[in-house]
């Protein structure tokens, strides 16, 4: 009987990625850690998350989909009112590799208009060279250097927290997700991550947006 093997997960992105794609943002200031959240707003996760961040006096950065913002515009307004940065993540969650340039441009522009932000994170981090040039011309491409794998049920919460304890350093941009795959896990993960970062005596900061 064959034993199922879990696919290895690369939590920490090698620094060489920043050398290969220098026009993209991979790190922040060395004294800070940056919490970022993709795929929202989500009707259950986002209100809880905003409450948790407010309770802990933390500002974060959200990369939200245009079609989700249209469903929950009040959450966009709340996040902005509470001092968070909100960037965009495409109107629909589609990899740039699956889109021709015209389709990518439409997907990019629609979400950009809804959020009105210079901050953009490509779904899956995927961009063709022509798409990357367009995104960089019309904003700042924000990547990450620590992936939480909160969406992956084969990665336990205990594994995520242990990786955070051993790997997270000042300047890191962390990624979490607001979607159905994380709905049953994120309320346990985020408070634990906050504690890890505070135990390291690092500050929390948002990624600043400039228009």
C-alpha positions in Angstrom: 0.0 0.0 0.0 1.5 3.4 -1.1 1.8 6.1 1.5 0.6 9.5 0.4 3.4 12.1 0.5 2.8 15.7 1.2 4.2 18.1 -1.4 7.1 20.1 0.0 6.0 23.7 0.8 8.3 26.6 0.4 7.2 29.1 3.1 10.2 31.5 2.7 10.8 32.8 -0.8 14.5 32.8 -1.7 16.1 36.2 -1.9 17.1 35.5 -5.5 13.5 36.2 -6.5 14.0 39.9 -5.6 17.1 39.9 -7.8 15.3 38.4 -10.7 12.3 40.8 -10.4 13.7 44.0 -8.9 10.8 46.2 -9.9 8.5 44.2 -7.6 8.2 44.8 -3.9 9.3 41.7 -1.9 10.5 43.3 1.5 9.7 46.2 3.7 11.6 48.1 6.3 13.8 45.9 8.5 12.2 46.8 11.8 8.6 45.9 10.6 6.6 42.9 9.6 3.7 43.3 7.1 0.5 41.3 7.4 -1.2 41.0 4.0 -4.5 39.3 3.1 -5.6 38.2 -0.4 -8.9 37.2 -2.1 -11.4 39.2 0.0 -13.5 40.8 1.1 -15.2 37.8 2.6 -18.5 38.2 4.5 -17.5 36.2 7.5 -13.7 36.4 7.7 -13.2 40.0 6.9 -15.3 41.5 9.7 -13.7 39.2 12.2 -10.3 40.0 10.9 -10.9 43.8 11.1 -12.1 43.4 14.6 -9.0 41.3 15.5 -6.6 43.8 14.0 -8.3 46.7 15.7 -8.2 44.9 19.1 -4.5 44.5 18.6 -3.9 48.0 17.2 -2.4 46.6 14.0 -2.6 48.1 10.5 -2.5 45.6 7.6 -2.6 45.5 3.8 -5.4 43.9 1.9 -5.4 42.8 -1.8 -9.0 42.4 -2.8 -10.8 41.1 -5.8 -13.1 43.5 -7.7 -16.0 41.1 -7.9 -15.9 40.6 -4.1 -15.7 44.3 -3.5 -18.9 44.8 -5.5 -20.6 42.3 -3.2 -19.3 43.9 0.0 -18.5 47.6 -0.6 -19.1 48.4 3.1 -16.1 46.3 4.0 -13.9 48.2 1.7 -15.0 51.5 3.3 -14.5 50.1 6.8 -11.0 48.9 6.0 -10.0 52.3 4.7 -11.7 54.1 7.6 -9.8 52.0 10.1 -6.4 52.9 8.5 -5.5 49.8 6.5 -4.1 49.8 3.0 -6.2 48.2 0.4 -4.7 47.2 -2.9 -6.3 45.1 -5.7 -6.0 41.5 -6.8 -7.7 41.6 -10.2 -11.4 41.7 -10.8 -11.5 37.9 -10.9 -8.9 35.6 -9.4 -7.2 34.6 -12.7 -3.6 33.8 -13.3 -1.9 36.1 -15.7 -0.6 33.0 -17.5 -4.2 32.1 -18.5 -5.0 35.5 -20.0 -4.0 37.3 -23.1 -2.9 40.9 -22.7 -6.3 42.5 -23.5 -8.1 40.2 -21.0 -5.5 40.9 -18.3 -5.8 44.6 -18.9 -9.5 44.5 -18.4 -9.2 42.4 -15.3 -6.5 44.7 -13.9 -8.3 48.0 -14.7 -11.7 46.9 -13.4 -10.3 46.1 -9.9 -8.0 49.1 -9.9 -10.9 51.4 -10.5 -12.9 49.9 -7.6 -10.1 50.2 -5.1 -8.4 53.3 -6.4 -4.9 52.1 -5.3 -1.4 51.9 -6.7 -0.9 48.6 -4.9 -1.4 45.4 -7.0 -0.7 41.8 -6.2 -1.1 39.4 -9.1 -3.1 36.2 -8.4 -0.7 33.3 -7.8 2.1 35.8 -8.4 1.8 35.0 -12.1 2.5 37.7 -14.8 3.7 37.6 -18.4 6.3 40.2 -19.2 3.9 42.4 -21.1 1.4 42.2 -18.1 4.2 43.0 -15.6 5.2 46.1 -17.6 1.6 47.3 -17.7 1.0 46.7 -14.0 4.3 48.4 -13.0 3.4 51.4 -15.2 0.0 51.7 -13.5 1.0 50.9 -9.9 3.3 48.9 -7.7 3.5 45.2 -7.9 3.6 43.8 -4.4 4.8 40.3 -3.9 5.6 38.5 -0.6 8.5 36.6 0.9 6.6 34.4 3.4 3.6 32.3 2.3 1.5 31.0 5.2 -0.2 28.1 3.3 -3.3 28.8 5.4 -5.4 27.6 2.5 -3.7 24.2 2.3 -5.4 21.6 4.6 -2.4 19.3 4.2 -0.4 21.8 6.1 -1.4 21.8 9.8 -1.8 25.0 11.8 1.0 23.7 14.1 3.3 23.5 11.1 2.4 27.1 10.0 3.1 28.5 13.5 6.4 26.6 13.9 7.6 27.9 10.5 6.6 31.4 11.6 8.7 31.0 14.8 11.8 29.9 12.9 11.6 31.9 9.7 9.9 35.3 10.1 12.2 38.2 10.4 12.0 42.0 10.1 11.1 43.2 6.6 9.0 40.2 5.8 5.8 40.5 3.9 3.5 37.7 5.0 0.5 36.4 3.0 -2.8 35.1 4.3 -6.1 34.5 2.6 -9.8 35.4 3.0 -11.7 32.6 1.3 -13.6 29.4 2.0 -10.4 27.4 2.2 -9.2 29.4 5.2 -12.6 30.1 6.9 -12.2 27.3 9.4 -8.5 28.0 10.2 -7.7 31.7 10.1 -9.3 32.5 13.5 -6.7 30.2 15.1 -3.8 31.1 12.8 -3.8 34.9 13.0 -3.8 35.4 16.8 -0.9 32.9 17.0 1.0 34.7 14.3 0.5 38.0 16.1 1.9 36.5 19.2 5.0 35.1 17.4 5.8 38.5 15.9 5.3 40.3 19.2 7.5 37.8 20.9 10.2 38.6 18.4 9.8 42.3 19.3 9.0 43.4 15.8 6.6 46.1 14.7 3.6 45.7 12.5 3.1 48.0 9.5 1.0 48.4 6.4 2.4 48.7 2.9 1.9 52.4 2.1 -0.1 53.3 -0.9 0.6 56.4 -2.9 -1.6 57.7 -5.6 
